[in-house]
Amino acid sequence: MNNSALLSKGYRFPSEIISHAVWLYYRFSLSFRDVEDLLAKRGIVVSFETIRQWCGKFGPGYAARLKKRQGRLGDTWHLDEVFITIRGQRFLSVHGVIQNLFRVGRHMLHAANARLLRARAFSDWQEVTCV
């Protein structure tokens, strides 16, 4: 049994799901509700509060282990990294209109209603994109 499996022992979800949720939150600077939506798309129903608790408990340990493995970083920026950043911002600004489909005022809804609206948004997206 590995270290993360020991840390997540006694939790409802396996360590793979917990570590994936924490990774999504920190790697892509997502909100807890965004991570909740991404997991729901894959059939994993977990609340944003649970994800917040996972990030608070497991995040620092993961970060410490990653930092130890990373080694020393230089401060050299490569042109392709700058280009990707600029291009990513342009992509987000163009597609910001679609965002309203998925970002419902979650704080004003009960959890069951939010899940229903999220499921409808996912099905609408699939119809539009012909997936």
C-alpha positions as CSV (number, residue, x, y, z in Angstrom):
1,M,0.0,0.0,0.0
2,N,1.5,3.3,-1.0
3,N,1.7,6.5,1.1
4,S,-1.3,8.2,-0.5
5,A,-3.5,5.1,0.0
6,L,-2.6,5.1,3.7
7,L,-3.4,8.8,4.0
8,S,-6.8,8.4,2.3
9,K,-7.7,5.3,4.3
10,G,-11.2,5.7,5.9
11,Y,-12.4,8.0,3.2
12,R,-15.4,7.2,1.0
13,F,-13.5,7.7,-2.2
14,P,-10.3,5.9,-3.3
15,S,-7.0,7.7,-3.2
16,E,-6.9,8.0,-7.0
17,I,-10.0,10.1,-7.0
18,I,-8.8,12.2,-4.1
19,S,-5.4,12.9,-5.6
20,H,-7.0,13.6,-9.0
21,A,-9.3,16.2,-7.5
22,V,-6.5,17.8,-5.6
23,W,-4.3,17.8,-8.7
24,L,-7.1,19.5,-10.8
25,Y,-7.6,22.2,-8.2
26,Y,-3.9,23.1,-7.8
27,R,-2.6,22.4,-11.3
28,F,-5.2,24.4,-13.3
29,S,-6.2,27.0,-10.6
30,L,-9.8,25.9,-10.7
31,S,-12.4,26.6,-8.1
32,F,-13.7,23.8,-5.8
33,R,-17.0,24.0,-7.8
34,D,-15.1,23.7,-11.1
35,V,-13.5,20.5,-9.8
36,E,-16.9,19.3,-8.6
37,D,-18.2,19.8,-12.1
38,L,-15.3,18.0,-13.8
39,L,-15.7,15.0,-11.5
40,A,-19.5,15.0,-12.0
41,K,-18.9,14.8,-15.7
42,R,-17.1,11.5,-15.1
43,G,-19.9,10.2,-12.9
44,I,-18.3,11.0,-9.5
45,V,-20.7,13.0,-7.3
46,V,-18.8,14.8,-4.6
47,S,-19.5,18.2,-3.0
48,F,-17.2,21.2,-3.4
49,E,-16.8,21.3,0.4
50,T,-15.4,17.8,0.4
51,I,-12.9,18.8,-2.3
52,R,-11.9,21.8,-0.2
53,Q,-11.2,19.6,2.8
54,W,-9.2,17.2,0.6
55,C,-7.1,20.1,-0.8
56,G,-6.5,21.4,2.7
57,K,-5.5,18.0,4.1
58,F,-3.6,16.4,1.2
59,G,-2.4,19.4,-0.8
60,P,0.5,20.5,1.3
61,G,1.9,16.9,1.5
62,Y,1.7,16.5,-2.3
63,A,3.3,19.9,-2.8
64,A,6.2,19.1,-0.4
65,R,6.9,15.8,-2.2
66,L,6.7,17.4,-5.6
67,K,9.0,20.3,-4.5
68,K,11.5,17.8,-3.2
69,R,11.5,15.9,-6.6
70,Q,11.6,19.1,-8.7
71,G,15.1,20.3,-7.9
72,R,16.4,23.8,-8.5
73,L,14.6,26.0,-11.0
74,G,16.1,28.6,-13.2
75,D,14.5,31.8,-14.2
76,T,14.8,31.4,-17.9
77,W,11.5,31.9,-19.9
78,H,11.2,30.3,-23.3
79,L,9.3,31.9,-26.1
80,D,6.9,29.0,-26.5
81,E,5.8,29.3,-22.8
82,V,5.0,33.0,-23.3
83,F,3.1,32.2,-26.5
84,I,1.0,29.5,-24.9
85,T,0.1,31.9,-22.0
86,I,-1.0,34.7,-24.4
87,R,-2.9,32.3,-26.7
88,G,-4.6,30.7,-23.7
89,Q,-5.9,34.1,-22.5
90,R,-7.3,34.8,-25.9
91,F,-9.0,31.4,-26.0
92,L,-10.6,32.1,-22.6
93,S,-11.8,35.6,-23.6
94,V,-13.4,34.3,-26.8
95,H,-15.2,31.4,-25.1
96,G,-16.3,33.3,-22.1
97,V,-19.8,33.5,-23.5
98,I,-20.2,29.8,-23.2
99,Q,-19.1,29.9,-19.6
100,N,-22.6,31.2,-18.5
101,L,-24.1,27.9,-19.6
102,F,-22.1,26.1,-17.0
103,R,-21.7,28.7,-14.2
104,V,-25.1,28.8,-12.6
105,G,-25.5,30.8,-9.4
106,R,-24.7,27.7,-7.3
107,H,-24.8,29.6,-4.0
108,M,-28.5,30.2,-4.6
109,L,-29.5,26.6,-5.3
110,H,-30.0,23.4,-3.4
111,A,-27.4,20.7,-4.2
112,A,-30.0,18.5,-6.0
113,N,-31.1,21.4,-8.2
114,A,-27.5,22.4,-9.0
115,R,-26.8,18.8,-10.1
116,L,-29.9,18.8,-12.3
117,L,-28.9,22.0,-14.0
118,R,-25.3,20.8,-14.4
119,A,-26.6,17.6,-16.1
120,R,-28.8,19.6,-18.4
121,A,-25.8,21.9,-19.3
122,F,-23.7,18.8,-20.1
123,S,-26.4,17.3,-22.3
124,D,-26.9,20.7,-24.1
125,W,-23.2,20.9,-24.7
126,Q,-23.1,17.4,-26.1
127,E,-26.0,18.3,-28.5
128,V,-24.3,21.5,-29.6
129,T,-20.9,19.9,-30.2
130,C,-22.4,16.7,-31.7
131,V,-20.2,14.5,-29.4
